[in-house]
Amino acid sequence: MEKRNTAIDLTDLAIGILILGIVVAIGANILIGVRDSRLTDLPVLSVTNETNTSTFTDLSGSEWEVSQIWGVSVTACSNASNAAITYGTGNYTASVDSFGNLEITNLTLETQADPINCTYTHYDTTSAQWSLPNSAAVGLAEYGNWFDIIVIVGVAALILSLIFLAFGNRGQEQSGVSY
């Protein structure tokens, strides 16, 4: 009587990967919710006279994203070459885009290609009550980058186990009789 080896069952591995993926996705969503709910409770900081790094090619319709994310408002803008030239709120539009960037658009400048300085306020995202859940959510989001590798390793293990199962006992004789 010949003993037959059965293929390795990887159902537990697949279920484990699926459960891990679900737990990580739920955890990341919870952390993002915690982070975002605390945004308006953060301290508001002010940046004074930040100069845009690019020159504007036209006198209106230009756009500038300030360096800090999660901006609140723009309080003043002036000409960087001549601080006496200030731009009132009618000379620009300040808004926050869907990524939290404070954008200054529709700038009406006195002369073409003049750099401008703006003073604005933004939420302090370096505060622990925002940065800790943000870092944790970013870390959990990295699991998605590893998911493909985990699946590939699982499939490779299955293929190798089938190869060893098929060709591993060629030189050995098996019988069902024991002495």
For each residue, the residues with C-beta under 8 A, 3 or more apart:
1: 175 176 177
2: 174 175 176
3: 174 176
4:
5: 165 169
6:
7: 161 162 165
8: 158 161 162 165
9: 12
10: 13 14 154 157 158
11: 14 15
12: 9 15 16
13: 10 16 17 154 157
14: 10 11 17 18 154
15: 11 12 18 19
16: 12 13 19 20
17: 13 14 20 21 147 150 151 154
18: 14 15 21 22
19: 15 16 22 23
20: 16 17 23 24 143
21: 17 18 24 25 143 147
22: 18 19 25 26
23: 19 20 26 27
24: 20 21 27 28 140 143
25: 21 22 28 29
26: 22 23 29 30
27: 23 24 30 31 140
28: 24 25 31 32 137 140 141
29: 25 26 32 33
30: 26 27 33 34
31: 27 28 34 35 133 134 136 137 140
32: 28 29 35 36 133 137
33: 29 30 36 37
34: 30 31 37 38 133
35: 31 32 38 39 130 133 134 137
36: 32 33 39
37: 33 34
38: 34 35 41 42 129 130 133
39: 35 36 42 70 123 130
40: 123
41: 38 129
42: 38 39 123 124 125 127 129 130
43: 123 124 127
44: 72 121 122 123 124
45: 68 121 122 123 124
46: 75 119 120 121
47: 50 66 67 68 119 120 121 122
48: 119
49: 78 117 118 119
50: 47 66 67 117 118 119 120
51: 80 115 116 117
52: 55 56 64 80 115 116 118
53:
54: 64
55: 52 113 114 115
56: 52 59 62 64 107 109 112 113 114
57: 62 112 113
58: 61 62 112
59: 56 108 109 112
60: 106 107 108 109
61: 58 105 106 107
62: 56 57 58 105 106 107 109
63: 103 104 105
64: 52 54 56 103 104 105 107 116 118
65: 101 102 103 104
66: 47 50 71 101 102 103 104 118 120 122
67: 47 50
68: 45 47 71 102 120 122
69: 99 100 101 102 122 125
70: 39 96 100 102 122 123 125
71: 66 68 74 94 96 100 101 102 120 121 122 123
72: 44 102 120 121 122 123
73: 94 120 121
74: 71 77 92 94 102 104 118 119 120
75: 46 119 120 121
76: 86 118 119
77: 74 86 87 91 92 104 107 116 117 118 119
78: 49 83 84 85 86 87 116 117 118
79: 82 83 84 85 86 87 109 110 114 115 116 117
80: 51 52 83 114 115 116 117
81: 114 115
82: 79 85
83: 78 79 80 86 117
84: 78 79
85: 78 79 82 110
86: 76 77 78 79 83
87: 77 78 79 91 92 107 108 109 116
88: 91
89: 92
90: 108
91: 77 87 88 107 108 109
92: 74 77 87 89 104 105 106 107 108
93: 104 105 106
94: 71 73 74 102 103 104 105 120
95: 102 103 105
96: 70 71 100 101 102 103
97: 100 101 103
98:
99: 69
100: 69 70 71 96 97
101: 65 66 69 71 96 97
102: 65 66 68 69 70 71 72 74 94 95 96 120 122
103: 63 64 65 66 94 95 96 97
104: 63 64 65 66 74 77 92 93 94 107 118
105: 61 62 63 64 92 93 94 95
106: 60 61 62 92 93
107: 56 60 61 62 64 77 87 91 92 104 116
108: 59 60 87 90 91 92
109: 56 59 60 62 79 87 91 112 114 116
110: 79 85 114
111: 114
112: 56 57 58 59 109
113: 55 56 57
114: 55 56 79 80 81 109 110 111
115: 51 52 55 79 80 81
116: 51 52 64 77 78 79 80 87 107 109
117: 49 50 51 77 78 79 80 83
118: 49 50 52 64 66 74 76 77 78 104
119: 46 47 48 49 50 74 75 76 77
120: 46 47 50 66 68 71 72 73 74 75 94 102
121: 44 45 46 47 71 72 73 75
122: 44 45 47 66 68 69 70 71 72 102 125
123: 39 40 42 43 44 45 70 71 72 130
124: 42 43 44 45 127 130
125: 42 69 70 122 130 131 134
126: 130 131
127: 42 43 124 130 131
128: 131 132
129: 38 41 42 132 133
130: 35 38 39 42 123 124 125 126 127 133 134
131: 125 126 127 128 134 135
132: 128 129 135 136
133: 31 32 34 35 38 129 130 136 137
134: 31 35 125 130 131 137 138
135: 131 132 138 139
136: 31 132 133 139 140
137: 28 31 32 35 133 134 140 141
138: 134 135 141 142
139: 135 136 142
140: 24 27 28 31 136 137 143
141: 28 137 138 144
142: 138 139 145 146
143: 20 21 24 140 146 147
144: 141 147
145: 142 148
146: 142 143 149 150
147: 17 21 143 144 150 151
148: 145 151 152
149: 146 152 153
150: 17 146 147 153 154
151: 17 147 148 154 155
152: 148 149 155 156
153: 149 150 156 157
154: 10 13 14 17 150 151 157 158
155: 151 152 158 159
156: 152 153 159 160
157: 10 13 153 154 160 161
158: 8 10 154 155 161 162
159: 155 156 162 163
160: 156 157 163 164
161: 7 8 157 158 164 165
162: 7 8 158 159 165 166
163: 159 160 166 167
164: 160 161 167 168
165: 5 7 8 161 162 168
166: 162 163
167: 163 164 170
168: 164 165
169: 5 172 174
170: 167
171:
172: 169
173:
174: 2 3 169
175: 1 2
176: 1 2 3
177: 1
178:
179:
